[in-house]
Amino acid sequence: MAKKNHKYIFVIGGVMSGVGKGVASASIGNLLQAHGYKVNLVKVDPYLNVDAGTMNPTEHGETFVLNSGLETDQDMGNYERFLNKDLPPENYITSGMVYKAVIDKERNLGYDGACVEAIPHVRDEIIHRFERVSTNNESQISVIEIGGTVGDFQNAMFMEAARVMHSKNPDNVLFVIVTYLPIPGTLGEMKTKPTQNAIRQLNSFGIQPDFVIGRSVRPLDKRRKEKIAMQCNIRPEFVISAPNVESIYDVPLNFEKDSFSKAILSELHLSVKRNPDFRDWEKFVAKSKKAKKEITIALIGKYFDTGDFVLSDAYISVIEAIKFSAYYLGVKPKLKWINSKDFESGKIKISELKKYDGIIVPGGFGTSGIEGKIKAIRYARENKIPYLGLCYGMQLMVIEYARNVLGLKDATSREINPNAEHLVIDVMEDQKKKLENKNYGGTMRLGAYRAKLKPGTIAKKAYKREEISERHRHRYEVNPKYVDKLQNAGLVFSGVSPSGELMEIAELSPKTHPFFLGTQFHPELQARPLAPNPLFTEFIRVAIK
């Protein structure tokens, strides 16, 4: 049942994809939360995938894992970072989830023999999910981003669901369209016609936007706002300027220049607080701009196959986690992307790494570029360069140590070579049958798991706690058969599962190396602007030295 008087804000894209609907939605949530309201952010992905776990990161960007283990779109990461809170799985919706639920219900005679159709059954399932999000938590406002662009065939059913919700209770539903206003180089003038056309296309779905967020390289002037307002039946003050900014974290503060949050609250018939609390957010943004001293960090990755423009999407949580910790410590990170395959081909000499203050090997899957990463890890270990390995970055760190310290020259992972003699990284016994049956999803360790920390270690110093909870996304583990051998050779497993069976953090003693540490989990997934991850902060602290 729908929560009475719950408010809904639907954010829709116009003109083209990639204009920043996710950041706009997150910023709206941030602003309303600053006014003291409990806000829920929801992402709709119109893909037929049931979740984002099988989507190619070079095409779709990072897979963001929630505490529940649900694999979601990277926008969910921005939502959590901007709200500074964890979000439940029902806040992520795909077309695949919706259609699967309808078909499963039909197979179980849930429709009493009726002919199942897109309208009303698929549409009503969508509405049910939108309303369930509001009832399953204590939020007062749901901001729902509908993925894609107006006019896409894939998201039309979600538009229809939103229209029906508005028609039933217009006082509780608002529509925001995020569009793009180009400035053709030959003209030098900002053009509003693409935005006008996008809004008319939205009108064809029976939806009239209440607000327009105009994205462009420059701020919208009064003339442009008036033109959009006149042509599209929108009040001029409800056309919000969203020019390019130095950082996405400037966006909420930029929106406030147009009194965006107060206008939204007024249209939703909610009280407007005179002094919204932006203090912590403003302090964070100010710190990010005041930082002068630079530190150089090499990120050695492998998802480079479609050009530089995808890098920030494929590893976005890692990039943001580095920024949060660096700004917290008063420095500006200078990131250098290095393709691990270039170490293998000789295009880049491994000695180039001596220029960097720190090295990070982020997560990934598959066999390509692996030997290049292992070369980089060895160089970091032998030359005392601070190193942080994330998930696969920890597994490869263990492999490198087994090969070059233990002397197990063919040490590897089952993922790389299942026939090798020394599988120091392997799947647990109960997972092997699932792999044989190609039940890959069933072998993944997903979501938040607890780990106990050992005293006197870098991990314990960083977290300052006996036990932690971090998010995972992997299927391979450190093989228990090799744990004692690795520890006897000097590798410290400073974080282990409560049962003691799974190795969660590996490191070298700070007496041996200033910072050489890898995590089986993804600490970047819980890093927030107002709460940097302790391991990233400790890594940056050592890199500064």
C-alpha positions in Angstrom: 0.0 0.0 0.0 1.3 3.5 -0.9 2.3 5.7 2.0 -0.1 8.6 2.4 1.2 12.0 1.3 4.6 10.6 0.3 6.2 12.9 -2.3 7.7 11.8 -5.6 10.1 13.7 -7.8 10.8 12.0 -11.2 14.0 13.0 -13.0 14.0 12.4 -16.7 16.6 13.1 -19.4 16.2 15.0 -22.6 18.2 15.8 -25.8 21.0 13.2 -25.2 22.4 10.7 -22.6 25.2 11.5 -20.3 24.0 15.0 -19.3 24.1 14.3 -15.6 20.7 13.0 -14.5 22.4 10.9 -11.8 24.3 13.8 -10.3 21.2 16.1 -10.6 19.1 13.5 -8.8 21.7 13.0 -6.1 22.0 16.8 -5.7 18.3 17.2 -5.3 18.4 14.6 -2.6 21.3 16.3 -0.9 19.5 19.6 -0.9 16.2 18.3 0.5 18.1 16.3 3.1 19.8 19.6 4.2 16.4 21.0 4.8 15.8 18.3 7.3 13.6 15.9 5.1 14.2 12.2 4.9 15.0 11.5 1.3 15.1 8.3 -0.7 17.0 8.1 -4.1 15.9 5.5 -6.6 17.5 4.5 -10.0 15.5 3.0 -12.8 17.6 1.2 -15.4 15.5 0.4 -18.5 17.7 -2.5 -19.5 16.3 -6.1 -19.6 19.2 -7.2 -17.4 17.9 -8.3 -14.0 20.8 -6.4 -12.3 24.0 -4.7 -13.4 26.3 -7.6 -12.6 26.8 -8.8 -16.1 27.1 -5.4 -17.8 30.5 -4.6 -19.4 32.3 -1.9 -17.4 33.8 -0.4 -20.5 30.3 0.2 -21.9 28.1 0.7 -18.8 30.6 1.8 -16.2 31.3 0.5 -12.7 29.1 -2.1 -11.1 28.2 -0.7 -7.7 27.4 -3.2 -5.0 25.0 -2.5 -2.1 25.3 -3.9 1.4 22.6 -6.4 0.4 24.8 -7.7 -2.4 22.7 -6.4 -5.2 24.8 -5.3 -8.2 23.6 -2.0 -9.4 24.3 1.0 -11.7 27.1 3.4 -10.8 24.5 6.1 -10.1 23.6 4.3 -6.9 27.1 5.0 -5.7 26.6 8.8 -6.3 23.3 8.5 -4.4 25.0 7.0 -1.3 27.9 9.4 -1.5 25.6 12.5 -1.7 23.2 11.3 1.0 26.0 9.8 3.2 23.9 6.7 3.9 23.4 3.2 2.7 20.5 2.4 0.4 18.4 -0.8 0.3 18.1 -3.1 -2.7 14.5 -2.0 -3.6 16.0 1.4 -4.6 17.3 -0.1 -7.8 14.9 -1.2 -10.5 15.5 -2.6 -13.9 13.1 -3.6 -16.7 14.4 -7.1 -16.3 13.3 -7.2 -12.6 9.8 -5.9 -13.6 9.2 -8.3 -16.4 10.6 -11.2 -14.5 8.2 -10.4 -11.6 5.2 -10.2 -13.9 6.1 -13.5 -15.7 6.8 -15.3 -12.5 3.4 -14.2 -11.1 1.7 -15.3 -14.3 3.3 -18.7 -14.1 2.0 -19.0 -10.6 -1.6 -18.1 -11.7 -1.3 -14.8 -9.9 -3.5 -13.0 -12.5 -6.3 -15.6 -12.2 -6.1 -16.6 -15.8 -6.3 -13.0 -17.3 -4.4 -12.2 -20.4 -1.2 -10.5 -19.1 -0.4 -7.3 -20.9 2.0 -4.4 -20.7 -0.9 -2.2 -19.6 -2.1 -2.6 -16.9 0.1 -5.4 -15.5 3.7 -4.3 -16.3 2.8 -0.7 -15.6 1.1 -1.6 -12.3 4.2 -3.7 -11.2 6.3 -0.6 -11.8 3.9 1.6 -9.7 3.9 -1.1 -7.0 7.8 -0.9 -6.9 7.8 2.9 -6.7 5.3 2.8 -3.8 7.0 -0.1 -2.1 10.2 2.0 -1.9 8.4 4.6 0.1 6.7 2.2 2.5 9.8 0.1 3.3 11.7 3.1 4.8 10.9 6.2 6.8 11.5 8.6 3.9 9.2 11.5 3.2 10.4 12.2 -0.4 11.5 9.8 -3.2 13.6 11.1 -6.0 13.3 8.6 -8.9 15.7 8.9 -11.8 14.3 7.2 -15.0 17.3 6.1 -17.0 17.8 6.9 -20.7 16.4 9.8 -22.7 12.8 10.9 -23.4 11.7 9.2 -26.6 13.5 5.9 -25.9 11.3 2.9 -26.4 12.8 1.1 -23.4 11.8 3.6 -20.7 8.3 4.4 -22.0 6.5 2.1 -19.6 8.2 3.8 -16.6 7.1 7.2 -18.0 3.5 5.9 -18.2 3.7 4.7 -14.6 4.9 8.1 -13.5 2.1 9.8 -15.4 -0.5 7.6 -13.8 0.9 8.4 -10.3 0.7 12.1 -11.1 -2.8 11.9 -12.4 -4.0 10.2 -9.2 -2.3 12.7 -6.9 -0.9 15.7 -8.7 0.0 17.5 -5.4 2.5 14.8 -4.5 4.3 14.3 -7.8 6.8 16.5 -9.6 8.7 16.1 -12.9 12.2 17.4 -13.6 13.8 17.2 -17.0 17.6 17.4 -17.4 18.4 18.7 -20.9 21.4 19.9 -22.8 21.8 23.3 -24.5 24.5 23.3 -27.1 26.6 26.2 -28.1 27.7 25.5 -31.8 31.2 26.7 -32.4 30.3 28.4 -35.7 27.4 30.4 -34.0 28.7 31.0 -30.5 25.1 31.2 -29.3 23.4 28.9 -26.8 20.5 27.2 -28.6 17.3 26.2 -26.8 15.5 24.4 -29.7 16.7 20.8 -28.7 15.4 21.4 -25.2 12.1 22.7 -26.5 11.8 19.6 -28.7 12.7 17.2 -25.8 9.9 18.8 -23.6 7.4 18.5 -26.4 8.3 14.9 -26.7 7.8 14.5 -23.0 4.4 16.2 -23.4 3.5 13.4 -25.9 3.7 11.0 -23.0 1.2 13.1 -21.1 3.8 14.6 -18.8 4.4 18.3 -18.3 7.7 19.0 -16.5 7.6 21.3 -13.5 11.3 22.1 -13.7 14.0 22.2 -16.4 17.6 21.7 -15.5 19.6 23.2 -18.4 23.1 21.7 -18.8 25.6 23.6 -20.8 29.2 24.7 -20.8 28.1 28.1 -19.6 25.3 29.3 -17.3 21.9 30.0 -18.8 21.2 33.7 -19.2 17.9 35.4 -18.5 16.9 35.4 -22.2 17.4 31.7 -22.6 15.4 30.9 -19.5 12.6 33.1 -20.7 12.5 31.5 -24.1 12.3 28.0 -22.7 9.6 29.1 -20.2 7.5 30.8 -22.9 7.8 27.9 -25.4 7.2 25.1 -22.9 4.7 26.5 -20.3 7.2 26.7 -17.5 7.8 29.5 -15.1 11.2 31.2 -15.8 12.4 30.8 -12.3 11.8 27.1 -12.6 14.4 26.8 -15.4 17.6 26.0 -13.4 21.0 26.7 -14.8 23.5 23.8 -14.5 26.8 24.9 -16.2 29.9 22.8 -16.2 31.6 23.0 -12.8 35.0 22.0 -11.4 33.6 19.1 -9.4 30.2 17.2 -9.2 30.2 18.2 -5.5 29.7 21.8 -6.5 26.4 21.0 -8.1 24.1 21.1 -5.1 25.5 24.5 -4.1 25.2 25.7 -7.7 21.5 24.7 -7.7 20.9 26.7 -4.6 22.0 29.9 -6.5 18.6 29.5 -8.3 16.8 28.6 -5.0 16.0 25.2 -6.5 15.3 23.3 -3.2 12.9 26.0 -1.9 11.0 26.0 -5.2 10.7 22.2 -5.1 9.4 22.2 -1.5 7.0 24.9 -2.3 5.6 23.0 -5.3 5.3 19.9 -3.1 3.4 21.9 -0.4 6.1 21.2 2.2 7.4 23.8 4.6 10.6 25.6 3.6 13.2 25.9 6.4 14.9 29.2 6.5 18.4 27.8 7.3 19.1 24.5 5.6 22.2 22.9 7.0 24.8 22.9 4.2 27.7 23.5 6.6 29.4 20.1 6.4 29.0 19.9 2.6 30.4 23.4 2.1 33.4 22.5 4.3 34.1 19.5 2.1 33.8 21.5 -1.1 36.0 24.2 0.3 38.7 21.7 1.3 38.7 20.2 -2.2 39.5 23.6 -3.6 42.0 24.8 -1.0 44.3 21.8 -1.4 47.5 22.9 -3.2 50.1 20.2 -2.5 49.8 17.4 -5.1 50.5 13.7 -4.7 50.8 11.5 -7.8 49.0 8.1 -7.8 49.3 5.5 -10.5 46.1 3.5 -11.1 47.0 0.3 -13.0 43.9 -1.0 -14.7 42.7 -2.9 -17.7 39.4 -1.5 -18.8 40.7 0.8 -21.5 39.3 -0.8 -24.6 36.9 2.0 -25.7 39.0 5.0 -25.0 39.8 7.4 -22.3 36.3 8.7 -21.8 35.2 5.5 -20.0 38.0 5.4 -17.4 36.2 7.5 -14.8 33.1 5.4 -15.2 34.8 2.0 -15.0 36.6 2.9 -11.7 34.6 5.8 -10.5 34.3 4.7 -6.8 38.1 4.2 -6.6 38.7 7.7 -8.0 36.2 9.3 -5.6 37.6 7.4 -2.6 41.1 8.7 -3.4 39.7 12.3 -3.6 37.8 12.1 -0.3 40.9 10.9 1.6 43.3 13.3 -0.1 41.0 16.3 0.5 40.6 15.2 4.1 44.4 15.3 4.5 44.7 18.6 2.7 46.3 17.4 -0.6 45.2 17.2 -4.2 45.5 13.8 -5.9 47.0 13.7 -9.4 45.9 10.4 -11.0 47.7 8.7 -13.8 46.1 5.9 -15.7 48.4 3.1 -16.8 47.3 0.2 -18.9 48.8 -3.0 -17.4 49.1 -4.5 -20.9 51.7 -1.8 -21.7 54.1 -3.3 -19.1 53.7 -6.7 -20.8 54.4 -5.3 -24.3 57.3 -3.1 -23.2 55.5 0.1 -24.3 56.1 1.4 -20.8 59.1 0.5 -18.7 58.3 -0.8 -15.2 60.8 1.7 -13.8 58.5 4.5 -14.7 56.6 3.7 -11.5 59.4 5.2 -9.4 57.9 8.6 -10.3 54.7 8.0 -8.2 53.9 8.6 -4.6 51.6 5.6 -4.5 50.3 2.7 -6.7 46.8 1.2 -6.8 45.6 -1.9 -8.6 41.8 -1.9 -8.6 39.5 -4.8 -9.1 38.6 -6.6 -12.3 37.9 -10.0 -13.9 39.6 -12.2 -16.5 43.1 -12.9 -17.6 44.2 -10.0 -19.8 46.8 -7.6 -18.5 47.5 -9.8 -15.4 51.3 -10.3 -15.8 51.7 -6.5 -16.2 49.9 -5.9 -12.9 52.1 -8.5 -11.2 55.2 -6.8 -12.5 53.9 -3.5 -11.1 53.1 -5.1 -7.7 56.6 -6.6 -7.5 58.2 -3.2 -8.3 56.1 -1.5 -5.6 57.1 -4.1 -3.0 60.8 -4.2 -3.8 61.1 -0.4 -4.1 59.0 0.5 -1.1 56.4 2.5 -3.0 53.0 2.6 -1.1 50.7 0.0 -2.7 47.0 -0.6 -2.3 45.4 -3.6 -4.0 41.7 -3.9 -4.3 40.0 -7.3 -4.6 41.9 -8.7 -7.7 44.7 -6.3 -6.6 45.0 -8.3 -3.4 44.8 -11.7 -5.1 47.6 -10.7 -7.5 49.6 -9.3 -4.6 49.4 -12.8 -2.9 50.4 -14.5 -6.2 53.4 -12.1 -6.7 54.5 -12.9 -3.1 54.1 -16.6 -3.6 56.1 -16.5 -6.8 59.0 -14.2 -5.8 59.3 -14.7 -2.1 58.1 -18.3 -1.5 59.7 -19.4 -4.8 56.5 -21.0 -6.2 57.2 -19.9 -9.8 53.9 -21.1 -11.3 51.7 -19.7 -8.4 48.5 -18.3 -9.8 44.7 -18.2 -9.6 42.2 -20.7 -10.8 40.7 -17.8 -12.8 44.0 -17.4 -14.7 45.1 -21.1 -15.1 43.0 -23.8 -13.5 45.5 -26.4 -14.3 48.5 -24.9 -12.5 50.1 -26.8 -9.7 50.1 -24.0 -7.1 46.6 -22.4 -7.0 47.3 -19.9 -4.2 44.0 -18.2 -5.2 41.1 -20.6 -5.7 37.4 -21.1 -5.2 36.1 -22.8 -2.0 35.2 -26.5 -2.3 31.5 -25.8 -2.2 31.7 -23.4 -5.1 33.5 -25.7 -7.5 30.4 -27.7 -8.5 28.5 -24.4 -9.2 31.3 -23.3 -11.5 31.2 -26.7 -13.3 27.5 -26.1 -13.9 28.2 -22.6 -15.1 26.2 -21.2 -12.2 28.5 -18.2 -12.0 26.2 -15.9 -10.0 25.9 -18.5 -7.3 29.7 -18.5 -6.7 30.0 -14.8 -6.1 30.6 -13.4 -2.6 28.5 -10.2 -2.8 27.6 -7.5 -0.3 28.7 -6.6 3.2 30.7 -9.2 5.2 32.4 -8.8 8.6 36.1 -9.2 9.2 38.2 -9.3 12.4 41.4 -7.2 12.5 44.7 -8.3 14.1 46.4 -5.9 16.6 49.6 -4.2 15.6 48.8 -4.1 11.9 48.3 -1.3 9.4 44.6 -2.3 9.0 43.9 -2.1 12.7 45.7 1.3 12.9 43.6 2.6 10.1 40.2 1.4 11.2 40.8 1.8 14.9 38.2 -1.1 15.4 38.3 -4.8 16.3 35.8 -5.7 13.6 34.7 -4.1 10.3 32.1 -4.6 7.7 33.0 -4.0 4.0 31.4 -4.9 0.6 32.6 -7.7 -1.6 32.3 -8.7 -5.3 34.4 -11.7 -6.2 34.3 -15.5 -6.4 38.0 -16.4 -5.7 39.7 -16.5 -2.3 43.2 -17.1 -0.9 43.6 -20.9 -0.8 43.6 -22.0 2.9 46.3 -24.6 2.0 48.9 -21.8 1.4 48.0 -19.5 4.3 50.6 -20.8 6.8 53.3 -20.9 4.1 52.7 -17.3 3.1 52.5 -16.1 6.8 55.8 -18.0 7.6 57.4 -16.1 4.7 56.3 -12.7 6.1 52.9 -12.0 4.6 50.5 -10.9 7.3 46.8 -11.6 7.0 45.6 -8.7 9.1 41.9 -9.2 8.4 40.1 -12.5 8.5 36.4 -13.6 8.4 34.9 -14.3 11.8 35.2 -18.0 11.1 38.9 -17.6 10.4 38.6 -19.4 7.0 38.6 -16.4 4.6 41.5 -14.0 4.3 40.1 -10.5 3.9 43.3 -8.2 4.2 46.9 -9.0 3.4 49.8 -6.7 4.2 53.5 -6.5 5.0 54.6 -5.3 8.4 55.3 -1.5 8.4 58.8 -2.5 9.6 59.3 -4.2 6.2 57.4 -1.8 3.9 55.8 1.6 4.5 52.4 0.5 3.1 51.9 -2.7 1.1 48.3 -3.8 1.6 45.5 -5.5 -0.3 41.9 -6.1 0.5 39.6 -8.9 -0.7 36.7 -6.5 -0.4 36.1 -3.1 -2.1 36.7 -0.4 0.5 36.0 2.3 -2.1 32.2 1.3 -2.1 31.6 2.8 1.3 33.9 5.9 1.0 31.9 9.1 1.3 32.7 12.8 1.0 31.9 13.4 4.6 33.3 10.0 5.8 36.5 8.9 3.8 37.4 5.2 4.0 40.1 4.7 6.7 42.3 2.4 4.5 42.4 5.0 1.6 43.2 7.7 4.1 46.1 5.7 5.6 47.4 4.9 2.1 47.3 8.6 1.2 48.9 9.6 4.5 51.9 7.3 3.8 52.0 8.4 0.2 52.4 12.1 1.3 55.4 11.1 3.4 
